């Protein structure tokens, strides 16, 4: 079974604070991507999805699963970066648009 290793997910509050304050930011249609070079030999990813934006927990978890799977399949393209994905307020969030936004980010980077 192919799963995302726990070391590839950002879990500590200090890491989130560092990403929010010192990182470069790209604002896309549905998401904001903060990224910062890390000292590890692998990329890490984190998510912020506010309850105000998606109030149903199963939908928040669904989008996290979709993005974790996308990250797992494309982690070699992220190099040694910590990536924080923040969902923007949007009336209609579609997974195809979000993945398209992330692909555009990877092409620009």
N, C-alpha and C positions, 0 to 999 in steps of 0.2 A: 504494500500500500504506500503510495506516495503522499507524504504529508510534509508540511512546512515545519522545520525544526524550531524548537522553542528559542534557541539562541538567535534566530533571525527575526524575532519579534521584539520590538522595543516595549519594555514593561515598567521601567523605573520612572518615577515622577521627575527626577533630576534630568534624565535624558529628554523627556518631553519639554521641560522648561528650556533646556539648552537649544533644542531644535526651534522652539518658538521665538527665542530671542536672537540667536546668532546665525540662523540659517538664511540661505537665499530662498526667495519665494517666487513661485510662478502661479499666477491666477488664471485659471481656465474657466470654461463655461459652468461646470457643475462642481468642481473641486478646487482646492488650493493645495499646492504641493510645496512643502518646505523640505529642503535637502541640505545636508551638511556632510562633508568628508569625515569619515570616522577613522579610528586607529586600529580597527580590526582588519582581517583579511577577507571579510565577507560583508555583504550589505545587510541592513536591518530595516524593518518597516513598522510603522505605527499608524493608528487610525484615530480620528476624532469625529464622531458622529453625534451631534447633540440631540437630545430628546425633543427639542423644539422643532427640529428639521424633519426627523423621522420618528414619530411618537410610538410606533409599534416596534417592540423589541425584536420580533422575528424578522422584520425587514432590515433593521440595523445589522443583525447577525448575518442575514443573507448577503448584504453588500460586503461585509467583512470577509465572509467565506469566498465570495467571487474575487475580491481583490487579493486575498491571500493566495488563491490558486493562480491568478495571473502573475503575481510576484514569484511564486515558486517556479513557474515555467519560464520566466524571463529574468531570473535573478542574476544571470551572467551579464546582462545589459545594464544593471544598476551599479556595477563596480563596487567600490568600498564606500558607499554612501549610507547615511541614515536618512530615510525618507519618511516624512509624515504627511499623510493624506487627510485633509480636513474637508468635510462636505459643506458646501455652501447652501444657503437657503434657496430652495427651488420648489416650484409647485409639482413638477413631474420629474422624477429621477429615474433614469433608464440605465441599466447596466451596460448596454452597448455604447452609449454616449460616454460613460465614465471610462470604460476601457479605451475608447478612442482618444479621450483626453490624455490618458496616461501614455499611450503610444506616441502622441504628438509631443509630449514632454520628453520622452526618451529620444526622439528624433532631434529635437532642439538641443538637448544636452550633448 
